[in-house]
């Protein structure tokens, strides 16, 4: 993967710093995915305990969506 979008890199850095300060780091790939979703104003469909740690992200848990 070639990551050349400065906005995404900056957002990922902010997410990393925030989570590190809170002592709640997640995997680097998840940080990049979250940053991409935030920059593009996307809703991220997920089912793990890490993504809700990221502030400012729109999330839908696919298991909750399936129940409706």
N, C-alpha and C positions, 0 to 999 in steps of 0.2 A: 504494500500500500504506500502510495506517495501522498503525504499530507502537506499541501502547500497553501492552505487557507489560513491566513494570519488570524482572522477573527476566531476561528475554531481553536487554534493553538492558544491564543490569549484567554479564551473562555475556559479551556481545559486547565490552564495554569491557575486561574482564579478558583476553579472548583478544587483543584489539588491543594492549594494553599488553605482554603476554607476547611476542607475535610481534615487536613493535617493538624490545623490548629485545634480542631475538635477531637482529635485522636480517633477519627473514624474513617481512615483511608479505605478506598476500594481499588480494584485493579485498574491499571492504566488504560486498558482497552475500554472499560466501562466509563471512565472519565471522558475519553474521546467520543464515545457514543453519546453520552449525555451532553457534551459541549456541542456536538453537531445538531442534536435535537433542539437545544436552546437557541442556537444561532439561526436555525431555519424555522423556528416557531412550530416545531412538530410535536405531536403527542407520541411518546415512547410507550410501546406496549411491552410489558415486562412481567416476570414472575420470579423475582428474587428479593432478598432483603437489602441489597445494596443501593439500588436506584432511589428509593425514597430519602436517602441521606443527602441527595443533591438538591440544593435550594434553587428555585426558579425553573424547575423542569415540569412539563405537563406529562403526567403519567396515567396510564390505564393498565391495571393488572388483568391479563387475559383470562385468568380464572374467574375474577369477579364479573367480567364482561360476559363470559359464557353462561353464568347463572341467570342473567337477566333475560 
